[in-house]
Amino acid sequence: MFNAHIEGQALKFLEKLKDAQLKKRLMDKIDELEIDPFPRNCKMVEGYEQKAFRVRVGGYRILYYVVFETQKVWVFIIDKRGVVYD
């Protein structure tokens, strides 16, 4: 089983988020990534130094990368679909 760590922009996004229901949905998806870091709906995202992946949560995207040596999932960006790739 993997451990999820939320860093940088993703952490700031969650701290500022006022919609409790959306925050719960995002955190539930991150918890699912701890069990299976590569769910069926994940896609690889290009343009990052490490192999980054994304999962959808409604109109939002969670971008993360996986470190197998330490069994960690690093969540580094969470934002709306149109903004997350800028």
N, C-alpha and C positions, 0 to 999 in steps of 0.2 A: 504494500500500500504506500502511496505517495503522500507527502505533506505539501499543502498549498501555502505559498507565501505571497502576500499582496504588497506591491511596492510602488513607489513613485506616483505617477498620474492616477493609477487605478485606486490607490489608497485615498488620495485627495478626492477623487470622484465619489467614492462611497461615503466619505465623511460629510460631503456637502449635500448628498442626495436626501431630499425631504420625503420622497414617496416611500413609505415603509414597505408597501407590498412589492414594489420593484426591487428594493434593496434585498428583501427576503428571497425573491426569485434569483437575483444575481448570486447571492451567497449560497443558495441551494445548488446552483450550477457549479460554483467553485468547489463545493463539497463533493459533488459528483466527479469532478476532475481528479480528486484525491483517490477515488476508487478506480476510475478508468480515465487516464489522461488523454486517450484517443477515442472519444465516442464516435458513433457513426456519422454524426453531423459536423464533425470538425473538419476544417480545411487548412491546408498549409498556406501561409502568407509569405510572400517574397518581399525583399527589401530590408531585411534585418540581418545583423551579424550572425545570430544563431537561428536555427530552424524555429520559426514562430508559427503558432497555430491559432485559429480563432474558432469560437463557438458562438452561436446566436442565442440571444434571450430576447425574444420579441424584436423590437426595433433597435436593440442594443447589441454590441459585440464585445466579447472578452478576448483579448489577445494575451497569449502566454507561451512560454517555452518550458521544455522538460529537461531536467538534468538527471540522467539515469544513475550516475555514480553516487549521488547523494539522495536519490529518490525524492526529488522536490519538483513541484510545479510552480513556476514563477509567473504570477499574473502581473503584467506591467502596464496594460492599457485597458480601460473600460470606457466606452463612450457610445454615442448614437452612431448608427450605421453610416451616415454621410460624413461624419467628422472623424471617425476613428482612424482612417487611412491617410489623413492629411499630415 
